[in-house]
Amino acid sequence: MKWARLLDEWPLVEADLHEVYGIDIDEPGLLDVRSWRWLRTRILGLLSADSRINRLIFPPDAPQAPTGTHQN
């Protein structure tokens, strides 16, 4: 996963940060008192959570046709 891909989808990341972790990136001073490591850990965590960015980057498999049926 490249960071450029995540940054291209920043609105999804921002919405997921709020929904999953309760983090409002627009909160004044938040990023001044938190480290890059703190933010990076949470963004990477979104990739393993049920999140918008996870579903975009790793879309679920398309439904498969039922097996054992014969179609003509």
Secondary structure, 3 states (H helix, E strand, C coil): CCHHHHHHCHHHHHHHHHHHHCCCCCCCCHHHHCCHHHHHHHHHHHCCCCCHHHHHHCCCCCCCCCCCCCCC
